[in-house]
Amino acid sequence: MTALEKFATAVGSLREFVSEPVETKRDVAGVLQGFGTAVELAWKALQQRTTELGFTQRGPRLVLQASLQAGLVPSDVAELWAEMFEDRNLLAHTYRPEMALDLVDRIANQHLPLLEAAVKGLQSQGGV
């Protein structure tokens, strides 16, 4: 299974998680875990593609910069991607219920559409 296939599968699972009402702690935990996995696989799929294009950057932020330079991530959503990486870093602090619920809302309404667009872009022509 390629990095892109793993990424697409994780995004599909995340879509399933947020398509139902998030009502219990278990629901919240599932969305947060799914988001963390999807973001991790997103930057790895982008890293694979940028490496194919001759870039050598490693790590999420550097891969995002390379993806912007390569035109894989449109510059008009670069800030949203940076926010998504920041939210991924907040996962360690989701023991606070209000923070966890705010994060679930951003995942469903802001981050998931970015991740879905990235999958489609990488599948169609190598861009997001």
C-alpha positions in Angstrom: 0.0 0.0 0.0 1.5 3.4 -1.0 1.7 6.4 1.2 -1.2 8.0 -0.8 -3.4 4.9 -0.4 -2.8 4.9 3.3 -3.6 8.6 3.5 -6.8 8.2 1.4 -7.9 5.4 3.7 -7.2 7.4 6.8 -9.2 10.4 5.4 -12.1 8.2 4.5 -12.1 6.8 8.1 -12.0 10.4 9.5 -15.0 11.3 7.3 -16.9 8.4 8.7 -16.0 9.4 12.3 -17.4 12.9 11.9 -20.4 12.0 9.8 -22.1 10.7 12.9 -22.9 12.9 16.0 -19.9 13.1 18.3 -21.5 12.6 21.7 -19.3 10.5 23.9 -15.7 10.6 25.1 -15.1 7.6 22.9 -16.5 9.5 19.9 -14.2 12.4 20.6 -11.2 10.1 21.1 -11.9 8.4 17.8 -12.1 11.7 15.9 -8.9 13.0 17.5 -7.0 9.7 16.8 -8.3 9.6 13.3 -7.2 13.2 12.7 -3.7 12.6 14.1 -3.3 9.6 11.8 -4.6 11.4 8.7 -2.3 14.4 9.3 0.7 12.2 9.8 -0.1 10.3 6.6 -0.8 13.6 4.7 2.6 14.9 5.2 4.2 11.5 4.4 2.3 11.3 1.1 3.4 14.9 0.3 6.9 14.0 1.2 6.9 11.0 -1.1 5.6 13.2 -4.0 8.0 16.0 -3.3 10.9 13.5 -3.2 9.8 12.2 -6.6 10.0 15.9 -7.8 13.6 16.2 -6.5 13.0 17.9 -3.1 14.9 16.5 -0.1 13.0 18.1 2.9 12.0 16.0 5.8 9.5 16.7 8.6 6.0 18.1 8.3 6.8 21.8 8.1 9.7 21.5 5.7 7.6 19.1 3.5 4.8 21.7 3.5 7.2 24.3 2.3 8.5 22.0 -0.4 4.9 21.2 -1.4 4.1 24.9 -1.7 7.2 25.4 -3.8 6.3 22.4 -6.0 2.7 23.7 -6.4 1.3 20.7 -4.7 -0.4 22.9 -2.0 -1.9 26.1 -3.2 -0.5 29.2 -1.5 -4.0 30.4 -0.6 -4.4 27.4 1.8 -0.9 27.4 3.2 -2.0 29.1 6.5 -4.8 26.6 6.9 -2.3 23.8 6.6 0.0 25.4 9.1 -3.0 25.7 11.5 -3.8 22.0 10.9 -0.3 21.1 11.9 -0.6 23.2 15.0 -3.9 21.5 15.9 -2.2 18.1 15.5 0.4 19.3 18.0 -2.5 20.1 20.4 -3.6 16.5 20.6 -1.5 16.0 23.7 -3.6 18.6 25.5 -7.0 17.2 24.7 -7.5 15.9 28.2 -9.3 19.3 28.7 -12.8 18.6 27.4 -13.5 22.1 26.1 -10.2 22.0 24.0 -11.1 18.6 22.7 -14.5 19.6 21.6 -13.2 22.8 19.9 -10.6 20.7 18.1 -13.3 18.2 16.9 -15.2 21.1 15.5 -12.2 22.5 13.6 -11.4 19.0 12.3 -14.9 18.5 10.9 -15.3 21.9 9.4 -11.8 23.1 8.5 -9.2 20.4 8.4 -11.2 17.5 6.9 -12.0 19.5 3.7 -8.3 20.3 3.3 -7.3 16.7 3.8 -10.0 15.5 1.3 -8.8 18.1 -1.3 -5.2 16.8 -0.8 -6.2 13.2 -1.5 -8.1 14.2 -4.6 -5.3 16.4 -5.8 -2.6 13.8 -5.3 -4.7 11.1 -6.9 -5.6 13.2 -10.0 -2.3 14.8 -11.0 0.1 14.9 -8.1 -1.1 18.1 -6.5 -3.4 19.1 -3.7 
